[in-house]
């Protein structure tokens, strides 16, 4: 086949420092290798902290604090497993217990202070880890594992205890796995399996069991990191480390929450630079799932739309179930890079082929129509009345003789074909046996991907258990859905990583002149008036209409003459959020009398509603274009985010938006637009001219620069509507709302 509770705090002072990359081809910043101290404009690291975990997974010495061999004691089974594991990895074992002479025949040390050497790994089995952590710090242990629960997963008191534990660990210089973790890192990994391996990261040990069992199907696993509450070592640390290991072909993750969004993205970026696929189940797609995850982990789950966008931006392949995680990670770990992106469905049944082809097309896979020459070649062995355009229907009989292999080879020889998918809905010996043998033999002779879907509900047939699972070149699946999900991820991963350029490479490192202008406009803890918010946009080069702020009817008439009729008039004040609902907008004014009347009406309404004004805006009226919205908000996990979508009331009605997590480049901004359901409006519909996409992308990038530079100073920015004019004419921010952080 190719195919308890946890808790974590959301801060870690290690994340606030710029740390050196591990050895190897590191990130590049502004055309040179990233170095310790490379920070973006907000003072955050631009590359991943990669801890040296070699001595965690392959220690030379292991101390077990609270070791036991007494029957019936909970620590006895744990001690036995650790002793067996230490023997397998060649580590010296030191049981530690104040009242035992020996444990499982190994001399016991009465305390940590009595250890004869500096240990690489200390496993803490006692209920109160604090005194032991202090002792291990004195002994200069390199790594510790704390299994004890009762920390952040239990509420405020547990969170406080975990903060104390994290602080003690940081003072010591030691690295800690846990608390509230388990023994998964010390499982027995098979060493008789070949090929690239899967490295596994889980925040729930039980959820990793199905992937660990892949070894029984011949799939190699190299590491398992059960991160627990992540008081110190977190998912990002293991992700960065695994991405550097030569034996790791893919990283599979089960994530209930992220401790630090930025650290995770830096780690995902490191994996993308190295072409190592990362596949993840991330809990929290629904409100119920998010609530469950938060109570189960004590972490911030994060708004799922932001999480989804962040994962996609850095090439993390998100799947929904553990079965998809198994099959997708296995395929990505073992399959060679694709030679082409065309997919051919080959079957012995026209109905099966048509069904799978429909599903493949819906999944976004490209099924090219085979050339007339290729179809003529296939019809040498397949009756003329059967379709071989794609899907290819062989009618059944050719698989029973030499024709079967010739058909497979001919399909794989087509330069447009990169993937062959063959659904076998059920066993039908001897034809199915001959078919899978031909597929396996052909896969050994090609560098293209051959996928077989073995649909039998039994799964005990020799053709499946021995032939298909015995092949390291055929990707075998049990369901069509999992196969197509994995193939789509496989092709998408290689498209993504080919020529991958990290968004962190171009992240701004010093404030721009715009930042100094913008700072003068900020009012901590206040919402800016529309006039002030537009000044903020101007500071960052975002175009706004011609307009003037006036405080009298006579000044409004003079301003209208300068701006040019027709005009729009709007009340401007720091406490106004929804002007239209209050009647504080007047559109299409064409004369001085209309302007005077509008001024009086707007100020009267403001007095009645008790809304203080800084004046009335007399604005240029801009009508021809597509209304969009561009916004900046702060996510608890990832910091500033940029949202783009259809503007006006449509953003509230349709919620057709896309999210980007800074830093990102022009390509990512265009990808955000491509993901909108209403994207076609920008191309021009019903005779309307296409909109100025370049100008829209430029506004998104300028809003991102503002978000990065102002950081925590800017709580929220809403440009709605942003009128995107016809191609070549730019984009104009017709309205803006900005809220400053306290």
GUDREN-818892 format. One line per field, with one value per residue (C-alpha): residue in three letters; x, y, z; residue number from 0. Coordinates in steps of 0.5 Angstrom, whole numbers. Each point is the difference from the previous one (the first is absolute). Layout:
<atoms>
guza: c(ALA	...)
X: c(X	...)
Y: c(Y	...)
Z: c(Z	...)
vogu: c(NUM	...)
</atoms>
This chain:
<atoms>
guza: c(UNK	UNK	UNK	UNK	UNK	UNK	UNK	UNK	UNK	UNK	UNK	UNK	UNK	UNK	UNK	UNK	UNK	UNK	UNK	UNK	UNK	UNK	UNK	UNK	UNK	UNK	UNK	UNK	UNK	UNK	UNK	UNK	UNK	UNK	UNK	UNK	UNK	UNK	UNK	UNK	UNK	UNK	UNK	UNK	UNK	UNK	UNK	UNK	UNK	UNK	UNK	UNK	UNK	UNK	UNK	UNK	UNK	UNK	UNK	UNK	UNK	UNK	UNK	UNK	UNK	UNK	UNK	UNK	UNK	UNK	UNK	UNK	UNK	UNK	UNK	UNK	UNK	UNK	UNK	UNK	UNK	UNK	UNK	UNK	UNK	UNK	UNK	UNK	UNK	UNK	UNK	UNK	UNK	UNK	UNK	UNK	UNK	UNK	UNK	UNK	UNK	UNK	UNK	UNK	UNK	UNK	UNK	UNK	UNK	UNK	UNK	UNK	UNK	UNK	UNK	UNK	UNK	UNK	UNK	UNK	UNK	UNK	UNK	UNK	UNK	UNK	UNK	UNK	UNK	UNK	UNK	UNK	UNK	UNK	UNK	UNK	UNK	UNK	UNK	UNK	UNK	UNK	UNK	UNK	UNK	UNK	UNK	UNK	UNK	UNK	UNK	UNK	UNK	UNK	UNK	UNK	UNK	UNK	UNK	UNK	UNK	UNK	UNK	UNK	UNK	UNK	UNK	UNK	UNK	UNK	UNK	UNK	UNK	UNK	UNK	UNK	UNK	UNK	UNK	UNK	UNK	UNK	UNK	UNK	UNK	UNK	UNK	UNK	UNK	UNK	UNK	UNK	UNK	UNK	UNK	UNK	UNK	UNK	UNK	UNK	UNK	UNK	UNK	UNK	UNK	UNK	UNK	UNK	UNK	UNK	UNK	UNK	UNK	UNK	UNK	UNK	UNK	UNK	UNK	UNK	UNK	UNK	UNK	UNK	UNK	UNK	UNK	UNK	UNK	UNK	UNK	UNK	UNK	UNK	UNK	UNK	UNK	UNK	UNK	UNK	UNK	UNK	UNK	UNK	UNK	UNK	UNK	UNK	UNK	UNK	UNK	UNK	UNK	UNK	UNK	UNK	UNK	UNK	UNK	UNK	UNK	UNK	UNK	UNK	UNK	UNK	UNK	UNK	UNK	UNK	UNK	UNK	UNK	UNK	UNK	UNK	UNK	UNK	UNK	UNK	UNK	UNK	UNK	UNK	UNK	UNK	UNK	UNK	UNK	UNK	UNK	UNK	UNK	UNK	UNK	UNK	UNK	UNK	UNK	UNK	UNK	UNK	UNK	UNK	UNK	UNK	UNK	UNK	UNK	UNK	UNK	UNK	UNK	UNK	UNK	UNK	UNK	UNK	UNK	UNK	UNK	UNK	UNK	UNK	UNK	UNK	UNK	UNK	UNK	UNK	UNK	UNK	UNK	UNK	UNK	UNK	UNK	UNK	UNK	UNK	UNK	UNK	UNK	UNK	UNK	UNK	UNK	UNK	UNK	UNK	UNK	UNK	UNK	UNK	UNK	UNK	UNK	UNK	UNK	UNK	UNK	UNK	UNK	UNK	UNK	UNK	UNK	UNK	UNK	UNK	UNK	UNK	UNK	UNK	UNK	UNK	UNK	UNK	UNK	UNK	UNK	UNK	UNK	UNK	UNK	UNK	UNK	UNK	UNK	UNK	UNK	UNK	UNK	UNK	UNK	UNK	UNK	UNK	UNK	UNK	UNK	UNK	UNK	UNK	UNK	UNK	UNK	UNK	UNK	UNK	UNK	UNK	UNK	UNK	UNK	UNK	UNK	UNK	UNK	UNK	UNK	UNK	UNK	UNK	UNK	UNK	UNK	UNK	UNK	UNK	UNK	UNK	UNK	UNK	UNK	UNK	UNK	UNK	UNK	UNK	UNK	UNK	UNK	UNK	UNK	UNK	UNK	UNK	UNK	UNK	UNK	UNK	UNK	UNK	UNK	UNK	UNK	UNK	UNK	UNK	UNK	UNK	UNK	UNK	UNK	UNK	UNK	UNK	UNK	UNK	UNK	UNK	UNK	UNK	UNK	UNK	UNK	UNK	UNK	UNK	UNK	UNK	UNK	UNK	UNK	UNK	UNK	UNK	UNK	UNK	UNK	UNK	UNK	UNK	UNK	UNK	UNK	UNK	UNK	UNK	UNK	UNK	UNK	UNK	UNK	UNK	UNK	UNK	UNK	UNK	UNK	UNK	UNK	UNK	UNK	UNK	UNK	UNK	UNK	UNK	UNK	UNK	UNK	UNK	UNK	UNK	UNK	UNK	UNK	UNK	UNK	UNK	UNK	UNK	UNK	UNK	UNK	UNK	UNK	UNK	UNK	UNK	UNK	UNK	UNK	UNK	UNK	UNK	UNK	UNK	UNK	UNK	UNK	UNK	UNK	UNK	UNK	UNK	UNK	UNK	UNK	UNK	UNK	UNK	UNK	UNK	UNK	UNK	UNK	UNK	UNK	UNK	UNK	UNK	UNK	UNK	UNK	UNK	UNK	UNK	UNK	UNK	UNK	UNK	UNK	UNK	UNK	UNK	UNK	UNK	UNK	UNK	UNK	UNK	UNK	UNK	UNK	UNK	UNK	UNK	UNK	UNK	UNK	UNK	UNK	UNK	UNK	UNK	UNK	UNK	UNK	UNK	UNK	UNK	UNK	UNK	UNK	UNK	UNK	UNK	UNK	UNK	UNK	UNK	UNK	UNK	UNK	UNK	UNK	UNK	UNK	UNK	UNK	UNK	UNK	UNK	UNK	UNK	UNK	UNK	UNK	UNK	UNK	UNK	UNK	UNK	UNK	UNK	UNK	UNK	UNK	UNK	UNK	UNK	UNK	UNK	UNK	UNK	UNK	UNK	UNK	UNK	UNK	UNK	UNK	UNK	UNK	UNK	UNK	UNK	UNK	UNK	UNK	UNK	UNK	UNK	UNK	UNK	UNK	UNK	UNK	UNK	UNK	UNK	UNK	UNK	UNK	UNK	UNK	UNK	UNK	UNK	UNK	UNK	UNK	UNK	UNK	UNK	UNK	UNK	UNK	UNK	UNK	UNK	UNK	UNK	UNK	UNK	UNK	UNK	UNK	UNK	UNK	UNK	UNK	UNK	UNK	UNK	UNK	UNK	UNK	UNK	UNK	UNK	UNK	UNK	UNK	UNK	UNK	UNK	UNK	UNK	UNK	UNK	UNK	UNK	UNK	UNK	UNK	UNK	UNK	UNK)
X: c(0	3	-6	-10	0	5	2	5	1	0	7	7	6	4	-5	2	8	3	3	5	-2	2	6	-2	-3	-3	-5	2	-2	1	5	4	0	-4	4	-1	-4	-3	-7	-6	-2	-4	6	-2	4	1	2	-1	3	2	2	5	-4	5	1	-7	-2	7	3	6	-3	-7	-2	-7	-2	-5	2	-4	0	-5	-6	-6	3	-2	8	2	-3	3	7	0	-2	6	5	-2	0	7	3	-2	3	6	-1	3	-6	0	-6	-1	-4	2	-2	1	7	-1	-6	0	7	3	3	-5	3	-3	-1	2	6	3	0	7	-1	-3	-6	-3	-7	-4	-7	-4	-5	-1	-7	3	6	2	5	3	0	5	4	1	2	5	3	-1	-4	-1	-8	-5	-7	-6	-6	-4	-6	-4	3	-3	-5	-4	-1	3	4	3	2	3	4	2	3	4	2	2	4	4	2	2	4	4	1	-3	-5	-7	-5	-7	-2	-6	3	1	5	-2	7	3	-4	4	1	1	7	-1	-4	3	-1	-2	-4	-5	1	-6	-2	-6	-3	-5	4	-6	-1	7	-1	-3	6	5	-4	2	7	-5	-1	7	0	7	-1	6	-2	-6	-1	-6	1	-5	-1	6	2	7	1	-6	-2	4	6	-1	-2	6	4	-3	0	8	0	3	-5	-6	-4	-7	-2	-7	-3	-6	-1	-5	2	7	4	3	-3	7	4	-4	0	8	0	-4	4	6	-3	-3	7	3	-6	-2	-8	-4	-7	-4	-7	-2	-6	-4	-4	-7	-2	-1	7	3	-3	2	7	1	-3	5	6	0	2	-3	-3	0	-5	0	0	6	3	-2	3	7	1	-2	5	6	-2	-3	-5	-6	-4	-6	1	5	-1	1	6	3	-1	2	6	2	0	3	6	1	-2	5	-1	-5	2	-7	-6	-5	-4	-3	-5	1	-5	-4	-7	-2	-5	6	4	-5	-2	8	1	-6	3	7	-2	-5	7	3	5	1	-2	3	-4	5	3	-3	6	0	-7	2	6	-5	-5	5	-2	-7	-6	-2	-7	4	2	7	0	1	-3	3	-5	3	-6	3	3	7	2	0	6	6	-4	-1	7	0	-6	3	7	-3	-4	6	4	-4	4	-7	-1	3	-4	-4	-6	-3	-6	-1	-7	0	4	-1	5	4	-1	1	6	3	-2	4	6	0	-1	6	5	-2	1	7	2	-3	2	-8	-5	-4	-6	-5	-6	-2	-7	-1	-3	4	7	3	1	7	0	-1	4	6	0	-2	2	6	2	4	-2	-8	-4	-5	-7	-6	-5	-1	0	6	4	-2	1	7	1	-2	5	5	0	-2	6	5	-3	1	7	3	3	-3	2	-1	-5	5	6	-3	-3	1	6	0	-6	-2	-1	-7	0	3	-6	-5	2	-1	-8	-1	-4	1	-7	-4	-3	2	-5	-1	4	6	-1	1	6	3	-1	3	6	1	-1	-7	-5	-6	-5	1	-3	0	-2	-5	-3	-5	-6	4	7	-4	-2	7	3	-5	2	7	-1	-5	-7	-4	3	-1	-1	1	0	7	1	4	-6	-3	0	-6	-1	-5	-5	0	-2	7	2	-3	2	-1	0	0	-1	2	-7	0	7	-3	-6	4	5	-6	-3	6	2	-7	0	6	-2	-7	4	5	6	6	3	6	-3	-3	3	-1	2	1	-5	3	-5	3	4	-1	-1	5	2	7	1	5	-1	4	0	1	5	3	0	-2	-4	-3	-7	-2	-7	-6	-2	-6	-6	3	5	-5	-5	4	7	4	7	7	5	7	5	6	5	-2	2	-4	-1	-3	-5	-2	-1	-5	-4	0	-3	-6	-7	-1	6	-3	-3	7	1	-6	-7	-6	4	4	7	5	2	7	3	7	-3	-4	6	4	-5	1	7	0	-5	4	6	-4	-2	7	3	-6	0	-4	-1	-5	-6	-4	-1	-6	1	-8	-1	6	-2	4	0	1	6	6	-4	2	-4	-3	-2	-7	-1	5	-1	6	1	6	2	0)
Y: c(0	7	0	16	7	5	7	6	7	5	3	-2	5	-4	2	7	-1	0	-7	-3	-5	-7	-2	-1	4	5	6	6	7	5	-4	-2	-6	1	1	1	6	1	3	3	7	-2	-3	-8	-5	-1	-7	-7	-1	-8	-3	-6	-6	-5	-1	-1	-5	-4	2	-3	0	0	1	-3	5	-4	-7	-6	-8	-1	-4	4	7	4	2	-7	-1	7	-2	-6	3	5	-5	-4	6	3	-7	0	7	-2	5	-1	-1	4	-2	5	-1	2	-7	-6	-3	-2	0	-6	-2	7	4	5	7	3	7	5	2	-7	-1	-2	5	5	-3	1	-1	-1	-3	3	-5	4	4	6	2	6	-2	-5	5	5	-6	-2	7	-1	-6	3	-5	2	-3	-1	-3	1	-5	4	3	5	6	5	-5	1	7	7	-4	-5	5	4	-6	-1	7	-2	-6	3	6	-6	-3	6	2	-7	0	-7	-2	-3	-4	0	1	-5	-4	-8	-5	1	2	-6	-5	-6	2	-5	0	-5	5	4	6	7	1	3	4	1	6	-1	4	-6	-6	-4	3	-2	-7	-2	4	-4	-7	2	-4	-6	1	2	7	3	5	3	4	2	6	0	8	0	7	3	4	0	-4	1	-3	5	-2	-7	2	4	-6	-5	4	-1	-7	-4	-6	4	0	3	3	-2	5	-1	7	2	7	4	3	6	1	4	-6	-5	4	1	-8	-1	5	-4	-7	4	2	-7	-3	-4	-1	1	-3	2	-1	6	0	6	1	0	4	-6	-3	7	0	-8	2	6	-4	-6	3	7	3	5	-3	6	2	-6	5	3	-7	-3	6	0	-8	1	6	-4	-6	-4	-5	0	-7	-1	-7	-5	-5	6	2	-7	-1	7	0	-7	2	7	-4	-5	2	3	7	0	1	3	2	-4	-6	-6	-4	-8	-5	-6	3	6	2	-1	4	6	0	1	5	4	0	2	6	2	0	4	-5	1	-6	2	-3	-5	1	-3	-4	-2	-2	-4	-4	-2	-2	-6	-3	3	-1	6	1	1	7	1	8	0	-3	-6	-6	-7	-4	-5	-6	4	-1	-7	-1	4	6	2	2	3	5	2	2	4	4	1	2	6	6	4	-6	1	-4	-7	-1	-7	-2	-7	0	-8	-6	-4	-5	-2	6	5	-4	1	7	2	-4	4	7	-2	-2	6	5	-3	2	7	6	2	-1	-6	0	-6	0	-6	0	-7	1	-6	2	-7	-2	-2	5	5	-2	-3	3	7	1	-3	5	7	3	-1	4	-4	3	-3	6	4	7	-2	-1	6	4	-2	1	7	1	-3	4	6	-1	0	6	4	-2	0	7	2	7	1	6	1	2	6	2	7	1	7	5	4	8	-2	-3	7	4	-5	0	7	-2	-5	1	-6	-3	4	-1	5	4	-1	6	-2	-8	3	4	-7	-3	6	-1	-7	2	-2	4	4	4	7	3	6	0	6	3	5	-1	6	-4	-6	4	2	-7	-3	5	-2	-7	0	-2	-5	-1	-4	3	-4	2	-2	-1	-5	-4	-1	-7	-1	7	-3	-3	7	3	4	-1	4	-2	3	7	5	7	5	0	-8	1	5	-4	-6	3	3	-7	-4	4	0	-7	-1	5	-4	-7	4	-2	5	2	3	2	-2	-3	3	-6	-1	-5	-7	-4	-5	-6	-6	1	-4	0	0	-1	-1	-4	-3	-8	-2	-5	3	7	5	-3	3	-1	1	-1	2	7	4	-4	-6	-1	-1	-4	-5	0	-1	2	-3	1	1	0	5	-1	-2	2	2	-7	-1	6	-2	-7	3	3	-6	-4	5	-3	7	0	1	7	2	-3	4	-3	2	5	4	1	-4	3	2	-6	3	6	-5	-4	6	2	-6	0	7	-2	-6	5	4	-6	-2	7	2	-7	0	8	-1	-5	0	4	-1	3	-1	1	0	2	-4	4	-2	-3	5	5	-2	-1	5	-1	3	-1	-2	-2	-1	-2	1	-4	2)
Z: c(0	-2	3	54	0	-2	1	-2	1	-6	2	-1	1	-4	-6	1	-1	-7	0	-5	-5	0	-5	-7	-5	4	-1	-5	3	-6	-4	6	4	7	6	7	2	-7	2	-4	1	6	4	-2	-2	-8	1	4	6	-1	7	0	1	-1	7	1	-5	1	7	2	8	2	8	2	6	4	-3	3	-2	6	-3	0	0	-6	-1	-1	-7	-2	3	-4	-6	1	2	-7	-4	3	-1	-8	-1	4	6	7	5	7	4	6	6	7	3	-5	-1	-7	-5	-5	2	-2	6	3	2	6	-3	-6	3	0	-7	-3	-6	-3	-3	-7	2	6	1	6	2	7	1	2	-5	3	5	-6	-5	5	1	-7	-2	6	-4	-7	-3	-7	-1	5	-1	5	-1	6	-1	4	-4	-5	-2	7	0	3	5	-4	-5	5	2	-7	-1	7	-4	-6	3	4	-6	-4	6	0	-7	-1	-5	3	-4	4	5	-1	-6	-1	-2	-7	-2	3	-4	-4	-7	-5	-3	-5	-5	-5	-4	2	7	3	6	5	4	5	5	2	0	-1	-7	-2	1	-8	-3	5	-2	-8	2	0	-8	-1	1	3	6	3	6	4	4	5	2	6	3	-4	6	-3	-6	-5	-7	-4	3	-2	-7	-1	3	-4	-7	1	1	-7	2	0	-6	3	7	2	6	4	3	5	0	-1	6	-4	-8	-2	2	-3	-7	1	1	-6	-4	1	-2	-6	-2	1	-4	6	-1	7	0	6	3	4	5	0	-7	4	6	4	-2	2	7	1	-3	5	6	-2	-1	4	-7	-4	-6	-4	-5	-5	-6	2	2	-7	-4	4	-1	-7	-1	2	-3	6	-3	4	0	4	3	3	-6	-5	4	-1	-7	-2	4	-2	-7	0	4	-5	-7	-5	-2	-6	-7	-2	3	-4	3	-4	3	-2	1	-2	1	-4	6	5	-5	-1	8	2	-6	2	8	-3	-4	6	4	-4	-4	-7	-5	-7	-6	-3	-7	-6	-1	7	0	-7	4	6	-5	-3	7	2	-4	-5	4	6	2	1	0	8	4	-4	0	-2	1	5	-5	-2	7	0	-5	-3	-2	7	1	-7	2	6	-3	-6	5	4	-6	-2	2	3	5	7	4	-2	5	-1	4	2	3	2	-1	-6	0	-4	-4	6	2	-7	0	6	-2	-6	3	5	-5	-4	6	1	-7	0	4	-1	6	0	4	2	4	3	1	3	7	2	-1	1	-7	-2	-6	5	6	-3	-7	1	7	-2	-5	2	-7	0	4	3	3	2	-2	-6	4	4	-7	-3	6	0	-7	0	6	-3	-7	4	5	-6	-3	6	2	-8	0	7	3	7	2	6	-5	-2	7	2	5	1	0	-6	0	0	7	3	-4	3	7	0	-1	5	6	5	2	-5	-6	-6	-4	-7	-2	5	-2	-8	2	3	-7	-3	4	-3	-7	-1	-4	3	-4	0	6	5	7	1	7	-4	-5	-4	0	-2	-6	-2	1	-5	-5	1	1	-6	-1	1	7	6	7	7	7	3	7	4	3	-6	-3	-4	-3	-6	6	3	-6	0	-7	-6	-7	-7	2	-6	2	5	3	1	4	4	2	1	5	4	0	2	6	2	0	4	5	1	0	5	-5	1	-7	-2	-6	-7	-5	-7	-5	-7	-3	-3	-3	-5	3	4	7	5	7	3	7	6	6	6	1	6	-3	-6	2	-6	-6	-6	-3	-7	-3	-3	3	2	3	-4	5	6	-5	-4	5	-6	3	-1	6	-1	6	-1	-2	-7	-7	-6	-3	7	-1	-6	2	5	-5	-4	6	0	-3	-3	-3	-7	2	-1	-7	-2	-1	-4	-5	6	-1	4	7	1	4	0	4	5	1	2	5	3	1	2	6	1	1	5	4	1	1	5	3	7	-1	-5	2	-6	-7	-4	-7	-3	-5	-4	-7	-5	-7	-7	-2	0	5	7	6	5	7	1	7	6	7	5	7	4	5	8)
vogu: c(0	1	2	3	4	5	6	7	8	9	10	11	12	13	14	15	16	17	18	19	20	21	22	23	24	25	26	27	28	29	30	31	32	33	34	35	36	37	38	39	40	41	42	43	44	45	46	47	48	49	50	51	52	53	54	55	56	57	58	59	60	61	62	63	64	65	66	67	68	69	70	71	72	73	74	75	76	77	78	79	80	81	82	83	84	85	86	87	88	89	90	91	92	93	94	95	96	97	98	99	100	101	102	103	104	105	106	107	108	109	110	111	112	113	114	115	116	117	118	119	120	121	122	123	124	125	126	127	128	129	130	131	132	133	134	135	136	137	138	139	140	141	142	143	144	145	146	147	148	149	150	151	152	153	154	155	156	157	158	159	160	161	162	163	164	165	166	167	168	169	170	171	172	173	174	175	176	177	178	179	180	181	182	183	184	185	186	187	188	189	190	191	192	193	194	195	196	197	198	199	200	201	202	203	204	205	206	207	208	209	210	211	212	213	214	215	216	217	218	219	220	221	222	223	224	225	226	227	228	229	230	231	232	233	234	235	236	237	238	239	240	241	242	243	244	245	246	247	248	249	250	251	252	253	254	255	256	257	258	259	260	261	262	263	264	265	266	267	268	269	270	271	272	273	274	275	276	277	278	279	280	281	282	283	284	285	286	287	288	289	290	291	292	293	294	295	296	297	298	299	300	301	302	303	304	305	306	307	308	309	310	311	312	313	314	315	316	317	318	319	320	321	322	323	324	325	326	327	328	329	330	331	332	333	334	335	336	337	338	339	340	341	342	343	344	345	346	347	348	349	350	351	352	353	354	355	356	357	358	359	360	361	362	363	364	365	366	367	368	369	370	371	372	373	374	375	376	377	378	379	380	381	382	383	384	385	386	387	388	389	390	391	392	393	394	395	396	397	398	399	400	401	402	403	404	405	406	407	408	409	410	411	412	413	414	415	416	417	418	419	420	421	422	423	424	425	426	427	428	429	430	431	432	433	434	435	436	437	438	439	440	441	442	443	444	445	446	447	448	449	450	451	452	453	454	455	456	457	458	459	460	461	462	463	464	465	466	467	468	469	470	471	472	473	474	475	476	477	478	479	480	481	482	483	484	485	486	487	488	489	490	491	492	493	494	495	496	497	498	499	500	501	502	503	504	505	506	507	508	509	510	511	512	513	514	515	516	517	518	519	520	521	522	523	524	525	526	527	528	529	530	531	532	533	534	535	536	537	538	539	540	541	542	543	544	545	546	547	548	549	550	551	552	553	554	555	556	557	558	559	560	561	562	563	564	565	566	567	568	569	570	571	572	573	574	575	576	577	578	579	580	581	582	583	584	585	586	587	588	589	590	591	592	593	594	595	596	597	598	599	600	601	602	603	604	605	606	607	608	609	610	611	612	613	614	615	616	617	618	619	620	621	622	623	624	625	626	627	628	629	630	631	632	633	634	635	636	637	638	639	640	641	642	643	644	645	646	647	648	649	650	651	652	653	654	655	656	657	658	659	660	661	662	663	664	665	666	667	668	669	670	671	672	673	674	675	676	677	678	679	680	681	682	683	684	685	686	687	688	689	690	691	692	693	694	695	696	697	698	699	700	701	702	703	704	705	706	707	708	709	710	711	712	713	714	715	716	717	718	719	720	721	722	723	724	725	726	727	728	729	730	731	732	733	734	735	736	737	738	739	740	741)
</atoms>
